[in-house]
Amino acid sequence: MSASAESPPAPASKASSPRPGAQVDLSQPILRQVGALDAAEYDAWVHAPISARHGEKNPVPGKHSGSLRIFVHDFWERHSHISWWLVLLVWVPIVAGLFLWGALGWSLSLGTQLMWGAIGFVAWTFTEYVLHRFVFHYKPRSAFGRKLHFLAHGVHHLDPWDPTRLVFPPVAGLIIASGLFGLWVLAIGLPLATPAMGGLLIGYLLYDMTHYYTHHGKPKGRWGKFLKRYHLEHHHRHWELLFGVSQPFWDIVFRTGRPKSSA
């Protein structure tokens, strides 16, 4: 793997064609500007990563200096920054509570909890793939859709090196998790849904921590190096492919892995 695949691409020379979306002023709140881009221009712009070390974005005064500013109002801007450890702080107690609920509230055996926890874990791997491919990478046709996409995933592709715009916001996660838990309850009943949801959330935590690590960690082992290279290729070379983050299994199944020319 060359060094360029693990770092932002070199800035374009002055003689090159203008960057897509060049009219977007990165020193100003971005959300209100993205609606002015047409669908094709937005798609090209948001998937061409920038880098602070190339001087393409201006630092924002305050705690999160260096981050792109999304919102005009300070309240929303402040709450758009999520530290990686906050995800663990919120979700680890919930996971523990689900398994305790299964054991103490429903008297489920250890074997039953492990089995349904494993089923939930596998279900997450498919959920991860579907969310990333069809939700985070849908192509918005309206100005409102482009703003929504930018908030959900576009900002991360525009600036994949911002550590505070990387993990999934817990409030949004709680809303989605509540819906998924409801589906488990409808499918298998409340007692078995508790360990199944616990296993699914363990899979989610593995995904979010792996995602953070692929951007900011320095893996030593072969698997870690593979996942880092695989995900950074998604950002810098094949953003319409390589949707698996914690593992590439469903990319293999649905043939959305590396093109043969890149293998």
C-alpha positions as a Markdown table, in Angstrom:
| # | Residue | x | y | z |
|---|---|---|---|---|
| 1 | Met | 0.0 | 0.0 | 0.0 |
| 2 | Ser | 1.5 | 3.3 | -0.9 |
| 3 | Ala | 1.6 | 6.2 | 1.5 |
| 4 | Ser | -0.9 | 8.2 | -0.5 |
| 5 | Ala | -3.7 | 5.7 | 0.3 |
| 6 | Glu | -3.4 | 6.4 | 4.0 |
| 7 | Ser | -3.2 | 10.2 | 3.8 |
| 8 | Pro | -5.3 | 12.8 | 1.9 |
| 9 | Pro | -4.5 | 13.2 | -1.8 |
| 10 | Ala | -2.1 | 15.9 | -2.8 |
| 11 | Pro | -3.7 | 19.3 | -3.5 |
| 12 | Ala | -4.4 | 20.1 | -7.1 |
| 13 | Ser | -1.9 | 22.4 | -8.9 |
| 14 | Lys | -2.9 | 25.9 | -9.8 |
| 15 | Ala | -3.0 | 24.9 | -13.5 |
| 16 | Ser | -5.6 | 22.2 | -12.9 |
| 17 | Ser | -9.3 | 22.5 | -13.4 |
| 18 | Pro | -11.3 | 24.1 | -10.5 |
| 19 | Arg | -12.3 | 21.9 | -7.6 |
| 20 | Pro | -16.0 | 20.9 | -7.8 |
| 21 | Gly | -18.2 | 23.1 | -5.6 |
| 22 | Ala | -15.4 | 25.8 | -5.6 |
| 23 | Gln | -18.1 | 28.4 | -4.9 |
| 24 | Val | -18.7 | 26.9 | -1.4 |
| 25 | Asp | -16.8 | 29.1 | 1.1 |
| 26 | Leu | -15.3 | 26.6 | 3.6 |
| 27 | Ser | -14.6 | 29.5 | 6.0 |
| 28 | Gln | -18.4 | 30.1 | 6.3 |
| 29 | Pro | -21.2 | 27.8 | 7.7 |
| 30 | Ile | -21.6 | 25.1 | 5.0 |
| 31 | Leu | -25.0 | 23.7 | 5.4 |
| 32 | Arg | -26.8 | 26.7 | 4.0 |
| 33 | Gln | -24.5 | 26.6 | 0.9 |
| 34 | Val | -24.8 | 23.0 | -0.2 |
| 35 | Gly | -28.4 | 23.4 | -1.4 |
| 36 | Ala | -27.2 | 25.7 | -4.1 |
| 37 | Leu | -25.1 | 23.0 | -5.7 |
| 38 | Asp | -26.9 | 20.8 | -8.3 |
| 39 | Ala | -27.0 | 17.1 | -7.8 |
| 40 | Ala | -24.0 | 16.2 | -10.0 |
| 41 | Glu | -21.8 | 19.0 | -8.6 |
| 42 | Tyr | -22.7 | 18.1 | -5.0 |
| 43 | Asp | -21.9 | 14.5 | -5.6 |
| 44 | Ala | -18.4 | 15.3 | -7.0 |
| 45 | Trp | -17.7 | 18.0 | -4.4 |
| 46 | Val | -18.6 | 16.0 | -1.3 |
| 47 | His | -16.6 | 13.0 | -2.3 |
| 48 | Ala | -13.4 | 15.0 | -3.0 |
| 49 | Pro | -11.8 | 15.0 | 0.5 |
| 50 | Ile | -10.1 | 18.1 | 1.8 |
| 51 | Ser | -7.2 | 18.3 | 4.3 |
| 52 | Ala | -6.3 | 20.9 | 6.9 |
| 53 | Arg | -2.6 | 20.3 | 6.2 |
| 54 | His | -3.1 | 21.4 | 2.6 |
| 55 | Gly | -4.6 | 24.7 | 3.8 |
| 56 | Glu | -8.0 | 24.1 | 2.2 |
| 57 | Lys | -10.1 | 24.9 | 5.2 |
| 58 | Asn | -9.9 | 27.8 | 7.7 |
| 59 | Pro | -9.8 | 27.1 | 11.4 |
| 60 | Val | -13.0 | 27.9 | 13.3 |
| 61 | Pro | -12.3 | 29.8 | 16.6 |
| 62 | Gly | -13.1 | 27.9 | 19.7 |
| 63 | Lys | -12.8 | 24.4 | 21.1 |
| 64 | His | -13.0 | 22.7 | 17.7 |
| 65 | Ser | -10.5 | 24.8 | 15.9 |
| 66 | Gly | -9.8 | 23.4 | 12.5 |
| 67 | Ser | -13.2 | 21.8 | 12.0 |
| 68 | Leu | -15.4 | 22.9 | 9.2 |
| 69 | Arg | -18.3 | 24.9 | 10.5 |
| 70 | Ile | -21.7 | 23.4 | 9.5 |
| 71 | Phe | -24.2 | 25.6 | 11.3 |
| 72 | Val | -24.8 | 29.3 | 11.7 |
| 73 | His | -26.0 | 29.0 | 15.3 |
| 74 | Asp | -23.4 | 28.1 | 17.9 |
| 75 | Phe | -25.8 | 25.8 | 19.8 |
| 76 | Trp | -26.2 | 23.4 | 16.8 |
| 77 | Glu | -22.6 | 23.7 | 15.9 |
| 78 | Arg | -21.4 | 22.8 | 19.4 |
| 79 | His | -23.6 | 19.7 | 19.4 |
| 80 | Ser | -22.4 | 18.5 | 16.0 |
| 81 | His | -19.0 | 17.5 | 17.5 |
| 82 | Ile | -19.0 | 14.0 | 19.0 |
| 83 | Ser | -16.0 | 12.5 | 20.8 |
| 84 | Trp | -15.4 | 8.8 | 20.3 |
| 85 | Trp | -15.5 | 7.9 | 24.0 |
| 86 | Leu | -19.0 | 9.3 | 24.3 |
| 87 | Val | -20.3 | 6.4 | 22.2 |
| 88 | Leu | -18.9 | 3.9 | 24.7 |
| 89 | Leu | -20.2 | 6.0 | 27.6 |
| 90 | Val | -23.7 | 5.8 | 26.2 |
| 91 | Trp | -23.9 | 2.4 | 24.7 |
| 92 | Val | -21.9 | 0.1 | 27.0 |
| 93 | Pro | -24.3 | 0.4 | 29.9 |
| 94 | Ile | -27.3 | -0.1 | 27.6 |
| 95 | Val | -25.7 | -3.3 | 26.2 |
| 96 | Ala | -25.0 | -4.6 | 29.8 |
| 97 | Gly | -28.5 | -3.7 | 30.8 |
| 98 | Leu | -30.1 | -5.7 | 27.9 |
| 99 | Phe | -28.2 | -8.8 | 28.9 |
| 100 | Leu | -29.0 | -8.3 | 32.5 |
| 101 | Trp | -32.6 | -7.9 | 31.6 |
| 102 | Gly | -32.5 | -11.1 | 29.7 |
| 103 | Ala | -31.0 | -13.0 | 32.6 |
| 104 | Leu | -32.8 | -11.4 | 35.6 |
| 105 | Gly | -36.0 | -10.3 | 34.0 |
| 106 | Trp | -36.7 | -13.2 | 31.7 |
| 107 | Ser | -34.6 | -15.9 | 33.3 |
| 108 | Leu | -32.9 | -16.7 | 30.0 |
| 109 | Ser | -30.1 | -19.2 | 30.2 |
| 110 | Leu | -26.5 | -18.3 | 29.3 |
| 111 | Gly | -26.7 | -20.5 | 26.2 |
| 112 | Thr | -29.9 | -18.8 | 25.0 |
| 113 | Gln | -28.4 | -15.3 | 25.5 |
| 114 | Leu | -25.2 | -16.2 | 23.7 |
| 115 | Met | -27.1 | -17.7 | 20.8 |
| 116 | Trp | -29.4 | -14.7 | 20.3 |
| 117 | Gly | -26.6 | -12.3 | 21.0 |
| 118 | Ala | -24.6 | -13.9 | 18.1 |
| 119 | Ile | -27.7 | -13.7 | 15.9 |
| 120 | Gly | -28.0 | -10.0 | 16.7 |
| 121 | Phe | -24.3 | -9.5 | 16.0 |
| 122 | Val | -24.5 | -11.1 | 12.6 |
| 123 | Ala | -27.6 | -9.0 | 11.9 |
| 124 | Trp | -25.6 | -5.9 | 12.6 |
| 125 | Thr | -23.0 | -6.7 | 9.9 |
| 126 | Phe | -25.8 | -6.7 | 7.3 |
| 127 | Thr | -27.4 | -3.6 | 8.9 |
| 128 | Glu | -24.0 | -1.8 | 8.6 |
| 129 | Tyr | -23.7 | -2.7 | 5.0 |
| 130 | Val | -27.3 | -1.6 | 4.1 |
| 131 | Leu | -27.1 | 1.7 | 6.0 |
| 132 | His | -23.7 | 2.6 | 4.5 |
| 133 | Arg | -24.6 | 1.6 | 0.9 |
| 134 | Phe | -28.2 | 2.7 | 0.6 |
| 135 | Val | -28.7 | 5.4 | 3.3 |
| 136 | Phe | -25.4 | 7.1 | 3.7 |
| 137 | His | -24.6 | 6.9 | 0.0 |
| 138 | Tyr | -28.0 | 7.7 | -1.5 |
| 139 | Lys | -27.8 | 10.5 | -4.2 |
| 140 | Pro | -30.1 | 13.3 | -3.1 |
| 141 | Arg | -32.0 | 15.1 | -5.9 |
| 142 | Ser | -33.4 | 18.1 | -3.9 |
| 143 | Ala | -31.7 | 20.9 | -2.1 |
| 144 | Phe | -33.2 | 19.7 | 1.2 |
| 145 | Gly | -32.0 | 16.1 | 0.4 |
| 146 | Arg | -28.4 | 17.4 | -0.1 |
| 147 | Lys | -28.5 | 19.2 | 3.2 |
| 148 | Leu | -29.8 | 16.0 | 4.9 |
| 149 | His | -27.1 | 13.9 | 3.3 |
| 150 | Phe | -24.4 | 16.3 | 4.2 |
| 151 | Leu | -25.4 | 16.1 | 7.8 |
| 152 | Ala | -25.7 | 12.4 | 7.8 |
| 153 | His | -22.5 | 11.4 | 6.0 |
| 154 | Gly | -21.4 | 14.0 | 3.5 |
| 155 | Val | -19.4 | 16.1 | 6.0 |
| 156 | His | -17.4 | 13.0 | 6.8 |
| 157 | His | -16.5 | 12.3 | 3.2 |
| 158 | Leu | -15.6 | 16.0 | 2.6 |
| 159 | Asp | -13.4 | 16.0 | 5.7 |
| 160 | Pro | -12.6 | 12.4 | 6.7 |
| 161 | Trp | -9.9 | 13.4 | 9.1 |
| 162 | Asp | -12.0 | 15.4 | 11.5 |
| 163 | Pro | -12.1 | 13.2 | 14.7 |
| 164 | Thr | -15.2 | 14.9 | 16.1 |
| 165 | Arg | -17.3 | 14.3 | 13.0 |
| 166 | Leu | -16.7 | 10.6 | 12.7 |
| 167 | Val | -18.6 | 8.4 | 15.2 |
| 168 | Phe | -22.4 | 8.2 | 15.0 |
| 169 | Pro | -24.2 | 10.8 | 17.3 |
| 170 | Pro | -25.8 | 9.0 | 20.3 |
| 171 | Val | -29.1 | 10.8 | 20.1 |
| 172 | Ala | -29.7 | 9.8 | 16.4 |
| 173 | Gly | -28.4 | 6.3 | 17.3 |
| 174 | Leu | -30.9 | 6.0 | 20.1 |
| 175 | Ile | -33.8 | 6.8 | 17.8 |
| 176 | Ile | -32.6 | 4.2 | 15.2 |
| 177 | Ala | -31.9 | 1.6 | 17.9 |
| 178 | Ser | -35.4 | 2.1 | 19.3 |
| 179 | Gly | -36.9 | 1.3 | 15.9 |
| 180 | Leu | -34.7 | -1.8 | 15.5 |
| 181 | Phe | -35.5 | -3.0 | 18.9 |
| 182 | Gly | -39.2 | -2.7 | 18.1 |
| 183 | Leu | -38.6 | -4.9 | 15.0 |
| 184 | Trp | -36.9 | -7.5 | 17.1 |
| 185 | Val | -39.8 | -7.5 | 19.6 |
| 186 | Leu | -42.3 | -8.0 | 16.8 |
| 187 | Ala | -40.3 | -10.8 | 15.2 |
| 188 | Ile | -39.2 | -12.9 | 18.2 |
| 189 | Gly | -40.9 | -11.4 | 21.3 |
| 190 | Leu | -39.6 | -9.2 | 24.0 |
| 191 | Pro | -37.6 | -11.8 | 26.1 |
| 192 | Leu | -35.4 | -13.0 | 23.1 |
| 193 | Ala | -35.2 | -9.5 | 21.7 |
| 194 | Thr | -33.2 | -8.3 | 24.7 |
| 195 | Pro | -30.1 | -10.4 | 24.0 |
| 196 | Ala | -30.5 | -10.1 | 20.2 |
| 197 | Met | -30.5 | -6.3 | 20.5 |
| 198 | Gly | -27.5 | -6.6 | 22.9 |
| 199 | Gly | -25.6 | -8.5 | 20.3 |
| 200 | Leu | -26.6 | -6.1 | 17.5 |
| 201 | Leu | -25.3 | -3.2 | 19.6 |
| 202 | Ile | -22.0 | -5.0 | 20.3 |
| 203 | Gly | -21.7 | -5.2 | 16.5 |
| 204 | Tyr | -22.5 | -1.5 | 16.2 |
| 205 | Leu | -19.8 | -0.6 | 18.8 |
| 206 | Leu | -17.2 | -2.7 | 17.0 |
| 207 | Tyr | -18.2 | -0.9 | 13.8 |
| 208 | Asp | -17.9 | 2.6 | 15.2 |
| 209 | Met | -14.7 | 2.0 | 17.1 |
| 210 | Thr | -13.2 | 0.3 | 14.0 |
| 211 | His | -14.3 | 3.3 | 11.9 |
| 212 | Tyr | -12.6 | 5.7 | 14.2 |
| 213 | Tyr | -9.5 | 3.6 | 14.4 |
| 214 | Thr | -9.2 | 3.2 | 10.6 |
| 215 | His | -8.9 | 7.0 | 10.4 |
| 216 | His | -6.8 | 7.8 | 13.5 |
| 217 | Gly | -5.2 | 4.6 | 14.7 |
| 218 | Lys | -1.9 | 3.0 | 13.7 |
| 219 | Pro | -2.6 | -0.7 | 13.4 |
| 220 | Lys | 0.2 | -3.2 | 13.8 |
| 221 | Gly | -1.5 | -6.4 | 12.8 |
| 222 | Arg | -2.4 | -7.6 | 9.3 |
| 223 | Trp | -6.2 | -7.4 | 9.9 |
| 224 | Gly | -6.1 | -3.9 | 11.3 |
| 225 | Lys | -3.8 | -2.8 | 8.4 |
| 226 | Phe | -6.2 | -4.4 | 5.9 |
| 227 | Leu | -9.3 | -2.7 | 7.4 |
| 228 | Lys | -7.5 | 0.7 | 7.4 |
| 229 | Arg | -6.4 | 0.3 | 3.8 |
| 230 | Tyr | -9.8 | -1.0 | 2.7 |
| 231 | His | -11.7 | 1.9 | 4.3 |
| 232 | Leu | -9.4 | 4.6 | 3.1 |
| 233 | Glu | -9.7 | 3.3 | -0.4 |
| 234 | His | -13.4 | 3.8 | 0.0 |
| 235 | His | -12.8 | 7.5 | 0.8 |
| 236 | His | -10.1 | 8.3 | -1.7 |
| 237 | Arg | -10.6 | 5.9 | -4.6 |
| 238 | His | -13.8 | 3.9 | -4.7 |
| 239 | Trp | -16.5 | 5.8 | -2.7 |
| 240 | Glu | -19.3 | 3.9 | -4.6 |
| 241 | Leu | -17.8 | 0.6 | -3.4 |
| 242 | Leu | -16.2 | -1.0 | -0.3 |
| 243 | Phe | -19.1 | -0.3 | 2.1 |
| 244 | Gly | -18.0 | -2.7 | 4.8 |
| 245 | Val | -16.1 | -1.0 | 7.7 |
| 246 | Ser | -15.8 | -3.6 | 10.4 |
| 247 | Gln | -15.5 | -6.4 | 7.8 |
| 248 | Pro | -15.8 | -6.9 | 4.1 |
| 249 | Phe | -18.1 | -9.9 | 4.1 |
| 250 | Trp | -21.2 | -8.3 | 2.5 |
| 251 | Asp | -19.1 | -6.5 | -0.1 |
| 252 | Ile | -18.0 | -9.9 | -1.2 |
| 253 | Val | -21.5 | -11.3 | -1.2 |
| 254 | Phe | -22.9 | -8.4 | -3.2 |
| 255 | Arg | -19.8 | -7.8 | -5.3 |
| 256 | Thr | -19.1 | -4.3 | -4.1 |
| 257 | Gly | -15.6 | -4.9 | -3.0 |
| 258 | Arg | -12.4 | -3.8 | -4.8 |
| 259 | Pro | -12.5 | -3.7 | -8.6 |
| 260 | Lys | -10.1 | -6.2 | -10.1 |
| 261 | Ser | -7.9 | -3.4 | -11.4 |
| 262 | Ser | -7.3 | -2.4 | -7.7 |
| 263 | Ala | -7.0 | -5.8 | -6.2 |
